[in-house]
Amino acid sequence: MSVKFTILGSGSSGNCAYVETTETRILVDAGFSPLQIRKRLASISRTPENLSAILITHEHSDHISGLLGLADKFHIPVYCNRGTQDGTVWALQSRWAKKPVPEGVTVTNHLKSRLDWRLFDTGGGFEIGDVAIETFSIPHDAQDPVGYLLRTAAGTIGFATDLGHVTKLVLDRIRAANVLVLESNHDVKMLQECPRRSWSLKQRILGRHGHLSNETAAETAAQIMSAGLRQLYLAHLSRECNKAELAHRVMSQCLQNIGATHVRMQIAAQDIPCATLEF
């Protein structure tokens, strides 16, 4: 069995990743416009028409911007928990405001009935084709944000982004990953000195339900390191409060210190897809 994995883009302005197995084609989040997602899929010779599912981690705009346009047009099942469904529907209402809604039906109920929602309980698991998916709670300022483990016959892909701190539960779950997408959002000094961020926003980002710094990402990698981890992606880098070279330097030093020479590391970019990983 062969798995193809591509981060189509990751950062403060949009997040989306593509996973393909023999039977299944999945997007994890849809945080770019439908047109942009189509273009990025086309760059790896793929199309949204063939998607099996979209998994949503949480309802913030940089994770759901293209959801309505893709899922509604191509009848793609949307997997999330009920809290994320509620938050997503609320966030998408304004985009549907000028479209026709059946008489006597609210926009909220219309969106809930129009899309093919497949709801799960956080902590539970389910299967899509030949991919077994496990979910776990992460600490972020959203309704009920989750991380994912996608288990395939060739290996396991873990997603842990948009979390303010790393809980024991998160550590236990992502330790199983052979390929891990881990948040490395900001450099603390750059964030503290950023003139375009308000004090309250800085506090939110630095808080326990905000985002991981480069240093915390490195500490996390050290705690979950195993011989089974083969590929590490640093994701969700802030445009204004981080630099790829900073994130890379901090994680590289960590991997060197713990002797993790077997791990390949890559920075996920906002503007262009990463090279497709095949395993």
Residue frames as qw, qx, qy, qz and C-alpha x, y, z in Angstrom:
[[0.000, 0.887, 0.461, 0.000, 0.00, 0.00, 0.00],
 [0.422, 0.182, 0.004, 0.888, 1.27, 3.48, -0.86],
 [0.132, -0.841, -0.435, 0.293, 0.28, 6.72, 0.88],
 [0.366, 0.439, 0.126, 0.811, 0.69, 10.16, -0.65],
 [0.323, -0.768, -0.417, 0.363, 0.70, 13.13, 1.72],
 [0.350, 0.407, 0.133, 0.833, 0.86, 16.80, 0.79],
 [0.134, -0.651, -0.403, 0.629, 0.47, 19.87, 2.98],
 [0.368, 0.686, 0.449, 0.439, -1.24, 22.19, 0.50],
 [0.117, 0.623, -0.122, 0.764, -0.49, 25.18, 2.74],
 [0.597, -0.575, -0.510, 0.230, -0.22, 26.06, 6.41],
 [0.291, 0.135, -0.203, 0.925, -0.06, 29.33, 8.30],
 [0.081, 0.342, 0.498, -0.792, -2.12, 32.08, 9.87],
 [0.399, 0.334, -0.160, -0.839, -4.04, 32.69, 6.63],
 [0.843, 0.192, -0.201, -0.461, -5.02, 29.16, 5.71],
 [0.310, -0.383, 0.867, -0.078, -4.46, 25.48, 6.42],
 [0.879, 0.266, 0.009, -0.395, -5.17, 22.43, 4.29],
 [0.200, -0.455, 0.855, 0.150, -3.54, 19.02, 3.84],
 [0.803, 0.264, -0.272, -0.459, -4.20, 16.15, 1.44],
 [0.418, -0.324, 0.845, -0.079, -3.92, 12.44, 2.23],
 [0.759, 0.320, -0.307, -0.477, -4.33, 9.74, -0.42],
 [0.493, -0.255, 0.831, -0.035, -4.34, 5.97, -0.06],
 [0.103, 0.050, 0.896, 0.429, -5.36, 3.22, -2.44],
 [0.044, -0.563, -0.813, -0.141, -9.07, 3.71, -1.65],
 [0.231, -0.840, -0.430, 0.239, -9.37, 7.10, 0.01],
 [0.366, 0.396, 0.041, 0.841, -8.70, 10.80, -0.61],
 [0.388, -0.761, -0.470, 0.224, -9.04, 13.12, 2.37],
 [0.178, 0.658, -0.131, 0.720, -8.56, 16.82, 3.07],
 [0.494, -0.503, -0.517, 0.485, -7.67, 17.78, 6.62],
 [0.056, -0.681, -0.199, 0.702, -9.14, 21.28, 6.97],
 [0.429, 0.578, 0.505, 0.477, -10.16, 23.55, 4.10],
 [0.282, -0.738, -0.229, 0.569, -8.78, 26.92, 5.08],
 [0.134, -0.235, 0.398, 0.877, -8.27, 28.43, 1.63],
 [0.568, 0.370, 0.002, -0.735, -10.85, 29.54, -0.92],
 [0.861, 0.221, 0.450, -0.090, -12.35, 26.76, -3.06],
 [0.622, 0.770, -0.141, 0.025, -10.50, 28.17, -6.08],
 [0.017, -0.766, 0.626, -0.147, -7.19, 28.20, -4.22],
 [0.678, -0.233, 0.682, -0.149, -7.69, 24.64, -2.97],
 [0.845, 0.476, 0.233, -0.063, -8.53, 23.51, -6.50],
 [0.418, 0.831, -0.357, 0.082, -5.35, 25.17, -7.81],
 [0.256, -0.631, 0.711, -0.175, -3.21, 23.59, -5.13],
 [0.807, 0.030, 0.575, -0.130, -4.71, 20.18, -5.74],
 [0.743, 0.668, 0.019, -0.041, -4.14, 20.67, -9.47],
 [0.107, 0.825, -0.553, 0.050, -0.45, 21.32, -8.76],
 [0.334, -0.326, 0.880, -0.082, -0.24, 17.69, -7.59],
 [0.334, 0.057, -0.767, -0.545, -2.56, 16.47, -10.39],
 [0.063, -0.354, -0.894, 0.267, -5.58, 16.00, -8.14],
 [0.228, -0.382, -0.322, -0.836, -9.12, 17.44, -8.15],
 [0.332, -0.118, 0.560, -0.750, -11.73, 18.11, -5.44],
 [0.754, 0.055, -0.270, -0.597, -14.30, 16.03, -7.37],
 [0.750, 0.103, -0.653, 0.019, -12.53, 12.86, -6.23],
 [0.069, -0.401, 0.639, -0.653, -12.35, 13.67, -2.51],
 [0.475, -0.287, -0.832, -0.015, -13.77, 11.08, -0.12],
 [0.468, -0.746, -0.446, 0.157, -14.05, 13.40, 2.89],
 [0.166, 0.666, -0.237, 0.688, -13.04, 16.64, 4.57],
 [0.617, -0.453, -0.527, 0.369, -11.93, 16.47, 8.22],
 [0.020, -0.817, 0.022, -0.576, -12.24, 19.68, 10.23],
 [0.497, -0.006, -0.611, 0.616, -10.10, 20.33, 13.30],
 [0.098, -0.572, -0.507, 0.638, -12.04, 23.43, 14.44],
 [0.304, 0.784, 0.537, 0.066, -14.15, 26.28, 13.15],
 [0.183, -0.724, 0.111, 0.656, -11.68, 29.18, 12.81],
 [0.574, 0.747, 0.012, -0.334, -11.66, 30.77, 9.37],
 [0.156, 0.688, -0.677, -0.212, -8.13, 29.68, 8.47],
 [0.252, -0.125, 0.959, -0.020, -9.41, 26.09, 8.65],
 [0.398, 0.463, 0.777, -0.155, -12.88, 26.34, 7.05],
 [0.166, 0.536, -0.130, -0.818, -12.81, 29.17, 4.46],
 [0.330, 0.260, -0.672, -0.610, -13.27, 26.81, 1.53],
 [0.235, 0.068, 0.940, -0.237, -15.46, 24.24, 3.25],
 [0.510, 0.502, 0.437, -0.545, -18.86, 25.44, 2.07],
 [0.466, 0.636, -0.337, -0.514, -17.85, 25.90, -1.55],
 [0.186, 0.352, -0.904, -0.155, -16.20, 22.48, -1.76],
 [0.196, 0.088, 0.931, -0.294, -18.51, 20.31, 0.33],
 [0.507, 0.502, 0.381, -0.589, -21.73, 21.76, -1.09],
 [0.480, 0.605, -0.372, -0.515, -20.69, 21.76, -4.74],
 [0.425, 0.372, -0.812, -0.143, -19.04, 18.34, -4.82],
 [0.853, -0.321, -0.151, -0.382, -21.18, 16.61, -2.14],
 [0.504, 0.334, -0.692, 0.394, -18.17, 15.78, 0.00],
 [0.682, -0.591, -0.429, 0.018, -18.87, 14.39, 3.50],
 [0.053, 0.705, -0.357, 0.610, -17.67, 16.66, 6.31],
 [0.749, -0.302, -0.549, 0.215, -16.35, 15.00, 9.47],
 [0.059, 0.459, -0.385, 0.798, -16.25, 16.94, 12.75],
 [0.175, -0.324, -0.821, 0.436, -17.73, 16.91, 16.24],
 [0.030, -0.789, -0.602, -0.117, -20.97, 18.67, 17.14],
 [0.288, -0.786, -0.104, 0.538, -19.26, 21.66, 18.74],
 [0.276, -0.283, 0.487, 0.779, -17.22, 22.27, 15.60],
 [0.135, 0.486, 0.746, 0.435, -20.31, 21.83, 13.44],
 [0.125, -0.868, -0.449, 0.172, -22.15, 24.48, 15.47],
 [0.298, -0.693, 0.142, 0.641, -19.19, 26.87, 15.32],
 [0.300, -0.033, 0.650, 0.698, -18.67, 26.26, 11.60],
 [0.092, 0.657, 0.697, 0.272, -22.32, 26.80, 10.72],
 [0.181, -0.883, -0.249, 0.354, -22.35, 30.05, 12.72],
 [0.322, -0.529, 0.353, 0.701, -19.17, 31.22, 10.96],
 [0.235, 0.093, 0.735, 0.629, -20.52, 30.34, 7.50],
 [0.196, 0.687, 0.655, -0.245, -23.97, 31.91, 7.88],
 [0.086, 0.763, -0.050, -0.639, -22.94, 35.27, 6.46],
 [0.078, -0.301, 0.739, 0.598, -21.66, 33.57, 3.28],
 [0.068, 0.340, 0.909, 0.229, -25.07, 32.01, 2.71],
 [0.106, 0.483, 0.451, -0.743, -27.11, 35.09, 3.65],
 [0.351, 0.463, -0.201, -0.789, -27.90, 36.15, 0.06],
 [0.202, 0.077, -0.905, -0.368, -28.66, 32.66, -1.20],
 [0.648, -0.264, -0.275, -0.659, -32.17, 31.20, -1.23],
 [0.063, -0.111, 0.896, -0.425, -33.35, 29.32, 1.82],
 [0.262, -0.398, -0.828, -0.296, -36.58, 27.25, 1.91],
 [0.359, -0.560, -0.063, -0.744, -39.52, 29.11, 3.45],
 [0.771, -0.555, -0.018, -0.312, -39.74, 28.67, 7.20],
 [0.918, -0.093, -0.130, 0.363, -36.17, 27.35, 7.48],
 [0.272, -0.915, 0.195, 0.224, -33.38, 29.27, 9.18],
 [0.469, 0.734, -0.490, 0.013, -29.98, 29.67, 7.55],
 [0.294, -0.510, 0.772, -0.239, -28.48, 27.66, 10.41],
 [0.751, 0.075, 0.611, -0.241, -30.80, 24.70, 9.89],
 [0.738, 0.649, -0.052, -0.179, -30.42, 24.98, 6.13],
 [0.250, 0.713, -0.652, 0.062, -26.64, 24.71, 6.35],
 [0.452, -0.314, 0.794, -0.259, -26.91, 21.81, 8.75],
 [0.786, 0.282, 0.500, -0.228, -29.23, 19.96, 6.40],
 [0.607, 0.749, -0.172, -0.202, -27.54, 20.92, 3.13],
 [0.218, 0.641, -0.734, 0.054, -24.05, 19.61, 3.88],
 [0.891, -0.077, -0.441, -0.082, -23.33, 15.95, 4.47],
 [0.231, -0.695, 0.529, -0.429, -22.19, 16.16, 8.07],
 [0.833, -0.075, -0.543, 0.072, -20.68, 13.06, 9.67],
 [0.320, -0.773, 0.296, -0.461, -20.47, 13.83, 13.38],
 [0.736, 0.010, -0.617, 0.278, -18.18, 12.03, 15.82],
 [0.588, -0.806, -0.066, -0.017, -17.59, 12.25, 19.55],
 [0.171, 0.813, -0.507, 0.228, -14.22, 13.70, 20.48],
 [0.406, -0.465, 0.763, -0.191, -11.92, 10.88, 21.50],
 [0.840, 0.213, 0.458, -0.196, -13.72, 8.42, 19.26],
 [0.200, -0.352, 0.723, 0.560, -12.64, 6.80, 16.05],
 [0.730, 0.510, 0.286, -0.354, -14.10, 5.94, 12.68],
 [0.554, -0.092, 0.645, 0.518, -13.05, 4.67, 9.27],
 [0.495, 0.718, -0.049, -0.486, -13.09, 6.26, 5.82],
 [0.758, 0.512, -0.393, -0.094, -12.27, 3.62, 3.25],
 [0.875, 0.024, -0.368, 0.314, -8.93, 2.07, 4.18],
 [0.204, 0.448, -0.390, 0.778, -8.00, 4.83, 6.67],
 [0.537, -0.585, -0.587, 0.160, -8.73, 4.43, 10.40],
 [0.092, 0.625, -0.089, 0.770, -9.07, 7.83, 12.07],
 [0.510, -0.486, -0.573, 0.418, -8.61, 8.59, 15.76],
 [0.014, -0.793, -0.098, -0.601, -9.54, 11.93, 17.32],
 [0.570, -0.359, -0.483, 0.559, -8.25, 13.62, 20.45],
 [0.124, -0.956, -0.265, 0.002, -8.97, 16.86, 22.25],
 [0.561, 0.190, -0.108, 0.799, -6.53, 19.77, 22.01],
 [0.225, -0.712, -0.396, 0.535, -6.49, 22.99, 24.09],
 [0.213, 0.157, 0.330, 0.906, -7.41, 25.90, 21.80],
 [0.210, 0.336, 0.375, -0.838, -9.94, 28.74, 21.94],
 [0.408, 0.000, -0.599, -0.689, -12.56, 27.07, 19.77],
 [0.763, -0.257, -0.041, -0.592, -15.76, 25.13, 20.50],
 [0.887, -0.264, 0.373, -0.065, -14.30, 21.62, 20.64],
 [0.395, 0.737, -0.517, -0.186, -11.00, 21.51, 18.72],
 [0.950, -0.139, 0.281, 0.006, -9.40, 18.19, 17.88],
 [0.002, 0.607, -0.725, -0.325, -6.23, 16.63, 16.59],
 [0.918, 0.241, -0.045, -0.312, -6.20, 13.59, 14.32],
 [0.351, -0.401, 0.816, 0.224, -4.30, 10.38, 13.83],
 [0.784, 0.416, -0.163, -0.430, -4.80, 8.82, 10.39],
 [0.547, -0.353, 0.756, 0.065, -3.75, 5.19, 10.50],
 [0.740, 0.496, -0.288, -0.351, -2.97, 3.45, 7.22],
 [0.992, -0.030, 0.046, 0.113, -1.34, 0.13, 6.38],
 [0.670, 0.494, -0.161, 0.530, 1.83, 2.03, 5.43],
 [0.378, 0.016, -0.406, 0.832, 2.05, 4.27, 8.50],
 [0.194, -0.772, -0.574, 0.193, 0.31, 6.79, 10.74],
 [0.226, 0.463, 0.076, 0.854, -0.04, 10.55, 10.14],
 [0.318, -0.608, -0.570, 0.452, -0.62, 12.82, 13.15],
 [0.101, 0.653, 0.194, 0.725, -1.99, 16.37, 13.22],
 [0.458, -0.651, -0.437, 0.419, -1.44, 18.62, 16.25],
 [0.249, 0.280, 0.076, 0.924, -1.76, 22.31, 15.44],
 [0.322, -0.557, -0.143, -0.752, -3.61, 25.23, 17.04],
 [0.738, -0.511, -0.433, 0.087, -2.97, 24.34, 20.65],
 [0.128, -0.909, 0.194, -0.347, -1.82, 26.58, 23.46],
 [0.294, -0.586, 0.735, -0.174, -0.04, 23.88, 25.42],
 [0.587, 0.194, -0.756, -0.215, 0.65, 20.20, 25.02],
 [0.738, -0.388, 0.278, -0.478, -1.34, 17.99, 27.34],
 [0.403, -0.302, 0.864, -0.015, -0.46, 14.46, 28.41],
 [0.718, 0.416, 0.521, -0.203, -3.28, 13.24, 26.19],
 [0.519, 0.813, -0.181, -0.192, -1.82, 14.99, 23.15],
 [0.062, -0.650, 0.756, 0.051, 1.63, 13.56, 23.88],
 [0.586, -0.045, 0.799, -0.127, 0.21, 10.06, 24.24],
 [0.712, 0.576, 0.349, -0.197, -1.63, 10.31, 20.92],
 [0.472, 0.836, -0.254, -0.120, 0.99, 11.90, 18.67],
 [0.387, -0.569, 0.721, 0.077, 3.70, 9.58, 19.97],
 [0.745, 0.178, 0.643, 0.011, 2.23, 6.97, 17.61],
 [0.532, 0.810, 0.015, -0.246, 2.81, 9.08, 14.48],
 [0.771, 0.023, 0.346, 0.534, 5.30, 8.12, 11.78],
 [0.245, 0.422, 0.246, 0.837, 4.59, 11.43, 10.06],
 [0.249, -0.659, -0.542, 0.458, 3.72, 14.37, 12.34],
 [0.129, 0.656, 0.206, 0.715, 2.35, 17.82, 11.54],
 [0.499, -0.531, -0.463, 0.505, 3.22, 19.92, 14.60],
 [0.054, 0.962, 0.182, 0.196, 2.54, 23.58, 15.22],
 [0.589, -0.224, -0.086, 0.772, 5.52, 25.93, 15.54],
 [0.154, 0.868, 0.457, 0.117, 3.59, 29.17, 15.40],
 [0.047, 0.965, -0.042, 0.256, 5.75, 31.94, 16.81],
 [0.563, 0.173, -0.418, 0.692, 9.01, 33.16, 18.18],
 [0.366, -0.720, -0.517, 0.283, 8.17, 34.57, 21.61],
 [0.312, -0.443, 0.011, 0.840, 10.43, 37.62, 21.29],
 [0.040, 0.142, 0.535, 0.832, 9.08, 38.50, 17.84],
 [0.262, -0.627, -0.694, -0.236, 5.52, 38.17, 19.11],
 [0.390, -0.674, -0.389, 0.493, 6.15, 40.31, 22.18],
 [0.238, -0.428, 0.153, 0.858, 7.76, 43.04, 20.08],
 [0.216, 0.396, 0.704, 0.548, 5.28, 42.94, 17.18],
 [0.069, 0.174, 0.171, -0.967, 3.77, 46.46, 16.84],
 [0.441, -0.062, -0.481, -0.755, 0.76, 45.21, 14.84],
 [0.535, -0.315, -0.784, -0.019, -0.50, 42.87, 17.57],
 [0.415, -0.695, 0.045, -0.585, -2.55, 44.21, 20.45],
 [0.142, -0.422, 0.773, -0.452, -1.65, 43.29, 24.00],
 [0.754, -0.007, 0.424, -0.501, -4.82, 41.21, 24.31],
 [0.866, 0.411, -0.219, -0.180, -4.04, 39.28, 21.12],
 [0.334, 0.552, -0.717, 0.265, -0.50, 38.60, 22.31],
 [0.418, -0.280, 0.689, -0.522, -1.91, 37.29, 25.58],
 [0.877, 0.189, 0.151, -0.415, -4.31, 35.05, 23.68],
 [0.738, 0.508, -0.443, -0.013, -1.56, 33.59, 21.49],
 [0.199, 0.478, -0.747, 0.417, 0.75, 33.03, 24.46],
 [0.622, -0.287, 0.388, -0.617, -2.05, 31.61, 26.61],
 [0.386, -0.158, 0.904, -0.090, -2.86, 27.99, 27.36],
 [0.599, 0.498, 0.620, -0.094, -5.49, 27.95, 24.61],
 [0.243, 0.832, -0.207, -0.454, -3.44, 29.86, 22.03],
 [0.811, 0.540, -0.226, 0.011, -0.57, 28.62, 19.87],
 [0.877, -0.320, 0.086, 0.349, 2.75, 26.82, 20.36],
 [0.010, 0.906, -0.361, -0.220, 6.05, 28.67, 20.19],
 [0.641, 0.540, -0.545, 0.018, 9.11, 27.30, 18.41],
 [0.012, -0.452, 0.789, -0.416, 10.62, 26.33, 21.74],
 [0.664, -0.055, 0.535, -0.519, 7.51, 24.50, 22.94],
 [0.860, 0.396, -0.172, -0.273, 7.28, 22.65, 19.64],
 [0.447, 0.529, -0.697, 0.188, 10.89, 21.50, 20.11],
 [0.305, -0.302, 0.740, -0.518, 10.20, 20.41, 23.69],
 [0.828, 0.147, 0.240, -0.485, 7.20, 18.46, 22.43],
 [0.756, 0.483, -0.428, -0.108, 9.24, 16.72, 19.76],
 [0.153, 0.477, -0.794, 0.343, 11.79, 15.69, 22.37],
 [0.517, -0.153, 0.622, -0.568, 9.08, 14.23, 24.59],
 [0.854, 0.262, 0.250, -0.372, 7.40, 12.12, 21.91],
 [0.330, 0.644, -0.638, -0.263, 10.50, 11.09, 19.96],
 [0.847, -0.093, 0.516, -0.092, 10.67, 7.47, 18.88],
 [0.337, -0.239, 0.750, 0.516, 12.36, 5.34, 16.26],
 [0.374, 0.507, 0.767, 0.123, 9.03, 5.27, 14.43],
 [0.176, 0.893, 0.160, -0.381, 8.84, 9.00, 13.73],
 [0.692, 0.153, 0.415, 0.571, 10.22, 9.48, 10.23],
 [0.218, 0.467, 0.301, 0.803, 8.95, 12.86, 9.03],
 [0.198, -0.630, -0.482, 0.575, 8.22, 16.03, 11.01],
 [0.191, 0.615, 0.348, 0.682, 6.48, 19.07, 9.53],
 [0.167, -0.364, -0.392, 0.828, 6.55, 22.39, 11.36],
 [0.050, 0.564, 0.667, 0.484, 3.21, 24.04, 10.60],
 [0.195, -0.877, -0.432, -0.078, 1.04, 27.11, 11.17],
 [0.509, -0.145, -0.097, 0.843, 3.98, 29.54, 11.26],
 [0.041, 0.877, 0.315, -0.361, 2.96, 33.15, 11.85],
 [0.553, 0.671, 0.150, 0.471, 3.81, 35.56, 9.03],
 [0.022, -0.888, 0.112, -0.445, 4.54, 38.45, 11.39],
 [0.532, -0.707, 0.379, -0.272, 5.84, 36.70, 14.50],
 [0.832, -0.226, 0.480, 0.163, 8.06, 33.94, 13.17],
 [0.366, 0.690, -0.517, -0.349, 10.58, 33.11, 10.47],
 [0.964, 0.143, -0.196, -0.109, 11.12, 29.76, 8.82],
 [0.558, 0.470, -0.551, 0.404, 14.82, 29.88, 9.61],
 [0.283, -0.472, 0.536, -0.640, 14.11, 30.50, 13.32],
 [0.882, -0.113, 0.180, -0.420, 11.68, 27.59, 13.60],
 [0.884, 0.338, -0.315, 0.066, 14.05, 25.36, 11.66],
 [0.284, 0.565, -0.596, 0.494, 17.05, 26.31, 13.80],
 [0.499, -0.402, 0.494, -0.588, 15.28, 25.65, 17.11],
 [0.951, 0.012, 0.129, -0.282, 13.93, 22.26, 16.02],
 [0.755, 0.484, -0.409, 0.170, 17.19, 21.23, 14.33],
 [0.034, 0.565, -0.641, 0.519, 19.11, 21.94, 17.51],
 [0.722, -0.246, 0.405, -0.505, 16.60, 19.90, 19.50],
 [0.962, 0.222, -0.073, -0.140, 16.80, 16.92, 17.14],
 [0.535, 0.562, -0.535, 0.334, 20.59, 17.08, 17.23],
 [0.247, -0.528, 0.585, -0.564, 20.64, 17.23, 21.04],
 [0.786, -0.132, 0.449, -0.405, 18.47, 14.13, 21.40],
 [0.262, -0.304, 0.863, 0.307, 20.23, 12.21, 18.62],
 [0.634, 0.478, 0.540, -0.279, 17.16, 12.04, 16.39],
 [0.057, -0.470, 0.566, 0.674, 19.16, 11.90, 13.18],
 [0.228, 0.221, 0.912, 0.261, 16.60, 9.59, 11.59],
 [0.205, 0.744, 0.553, -0.314, 13.89, 12.29, 11.47],
 [0.299, 0.315, 0.377, 0.818, 13.46, 14.40, 8.34],
 [0.047, -0.656, -0.450, 0.604, 12.14, 17.88, 9.09],
 [0.227, 0.375, 0.474, 0.764, 10.40, 20.35, 6.82],
 [0.102, 0.333, 0.308, -0.885, 8.74, 23.75, 7.22],
 [0.267, 0.599, 0.737, 0.165, 5.19, 23.91, 5.85],
 [0.139, -0.035, 0.141, 0.980, 4.71, 27.11, 3.86],
 [0.330, 0.521, 0.450, -0.646, 1.65, 29.34, 3.60],
 [0.385, 0.616, -0.192, -0.660, 1.89, 30.14, -0.10],
 [0.569, 0.396, -0.640, -0.332, 2.92, 26.91, -1.80],
 [0.958, -0.203, -0.046, -0.196, 2.35, 23.19, -1.19],
 [0.446, -0.587, 0.669, 0.095, 5.09, 21.06, 0.30],
 [0.359, 0.338, -0.807, -0.326, 6.61, 18.37, -1.88],
 [0.877, -0.163, -0.148, -0.426, 4.43, 15.27, -1.79],
 [0.254, -0.457, 0.828, -0.202, 5.63, 12.64, 0.67],
 [0.837, 0.090, -0.395, -0.369, 5.16, 9.03, -0.46],
 [0.154, -0.422, 0.843, -0.295, 5.50, 6.11, 1.90]]
